[in-house]
Amino acid sequence: MTETSVPPITVAIVDRDRIFSLGLQAWTSECLGRDRAVTVELFDRVAPLLKRLEDVPIALAIVGDLPAPRRACQSLCDRNVRVLALVDTLTPTVRDQLRAIGVRGACHKTTDADRMVMLMREVLADREAWNSLDAASLQGDSDLDQLTGLAYVNVTLARIDRRLERSGLSQLERWFLEGQRREVLTARWIVRRVFALRTASPDPDPPEPVTDRGDVSTTNPARSATASSPIPPDRTLDRLPSKQALTTPAEIRALCIDRVLTWLQGETTNLSGRPLEIDILSPEKRRELLAIVLRRFDDAVSEAVTEAVTVDRLYANRDRLLLDLWNEAAFSFFGYYRTIAINGQTVAIIDAVLEGRDLARKTILDRIPFFPELLASLVCGAPLVVDNTTYAAGSSEACLRAQMLLENVLVHVANAIIQPLLEQFGDIESIKRDFYDRRLLSTREIERFRNDLSWRYRWQTYISDPTAIYESRHQIYIFGDLGIRYLSIYAPRRHELNELGSFQQAVTLVLEGRDALAPRVRQVVSIVGTGLVYVLTQVVGRGLGLIGRGILDGIGNAKLDRSLRNGNGRRNVP
């Protein structure tokens, strides 16, 4: 059956979890769009979707995490929309309640992707589709009693985060909740480790092509995007198991996108020791921005594949491609029509952000390394150079390097999006309320943060960059189990070394002088130190020993003479 013989459909995903929605959007478009044209739209509330129904008929609505999911489902069912509900627990009672309001099917958010697609097809065919029911129903108001494993930990962590966001908490309460949050994060890390050990396959040739930084399933982005799906242990950068290479750029791209999306579920705290623009954002906004950049990057790569772009064109249009990625991600994050009031005037956020595009390009985007190489690998299947060795695009080494480069692109583009926001609206209350971390709300903290960023750029321009160029390495950001880390990778940079300014050349000369003089100075110091030890021990020490011995002999003789005199005096007394 061809696309022309099957009418197109529109699927709506209504969920507050942006990462889950983006992953499910990609997977739904791919699976349902194999035999027809499918449009998948995302909503975080049901009200915009109800307005959208007036213009476009929605064939299927997938309703997930909402403040009042049953009310949302009922509103959609009243408008004759087929609804598939994503629930935490599916008991007979929950099924009967959903069926009573018109819902055609339900399943867990952690349901296997193929199973979820099958349920979607059943609902689209106007048939009921209920996934396997849970063994027991929930009792009372506690929704944690029947949750197990990682789902329990994630729900507990979400509750603690919501409590921390409340205003009016005392410092003692905040310390207590932050301590609880650290304990829950530790528990989640342990659960993931145990799960990874228990699910390790004994098959010597498993189907997973690359597990260089954790055994991440490549089945689909949607499943990886769920908050309760198992996340592998921290990635090991020094061990690359030999696996069967991937065969097509599409498989390589799907693997990289899936893995990066999986790591975005975890912590996005900056552990690099260097301030980043995205540090000002709340954890939810930071994760959302990174996920949006990842989605826009996936769209850009897909468009390049459709247009059959060559490697030479990718290299020639590097700056334009990066700027287009920045534009699309900024529009998606801030919205086209979002405005704020400043001094009685209404200003569109995106317009002010676009005014800082040139500064963001000059200070951040132009510094992103290996962007055309990454695109060439994901679009055309070009090989990647890793530590001065060329690897095929589907090899484990190339997949690892492509994933690391992609993570670095996400962090830098996200920083470039937030930089104009800090410059234009750094201390606007509405911006701070909607975007900033609660620990960086005061004017003093914001100014301190901006000064730290300014100092970092100066240090990077005059010290860090010349040092990295002279040492033939690039410094990139990657995602870890506990947050964003910093990593140095080898890359020849001789042509950049010749283009450095006078001050930067002076820095490299200082490094060269230190390298030339340091061994000789250490040798001289060692010789002088050895000689000094010999003089102190053999000459001065022995001299002091002889002097001390003479003093002791003199004291002994004087004491003996005194005793003899006293004895002679007693014998002369009558």
Secondary structure, 3 states (H helix, E strand, C coil): CCCCCCCCEEEEEECCCHHHHHHHHHHHHHHHCCCCCEEEEEECCHHHHHHHCCCCCCCEEEECCCCCHHHHHHHHHHCCCEEEEEECCCCHHHHHHHHHCCCCEEEECCCCHHHHHHHHHHHHCCCCEECCCCCCCCCCCCCCCCCCHHHHHHHHHHHHHHHHCCCCCCHHHHHHHHHHHHHHHHHHHHHHHHHHHHCCCCCCCCCCCCCCCCCCCCCCHHHHHCCCCCCCCCCCCCCCCCCCCCCCHHHHHHHHHHHHHHHCCCCCCECCCCCCHHHHECHHHHHHHHHHHHHHHHHHHHHHHHCCCCHHHHHHCHHHHHHHHHHHHHHHHHCCCCEEEECCEEEEHHHHHHHCHHHHHHHCHHHCCCHHHHHHHHHHCCCEEECCEEECCCCHHHHHHHHHHHHHHHHHHHHHHHHHHHHHHCCCHHHHHHHECHHHCCHHHHHHHHHHHHHHHHHHHHHHHHHHHHCCEEEEEEECCCCEEEEEEECCCHHHHHCCCHHHHHHHHHHHHHHHHHHHHHHHHHHHHHHHHHHHHHHHHHHHHHHHHHHHHHHHHHHHHHHHHHHHHHHCCC
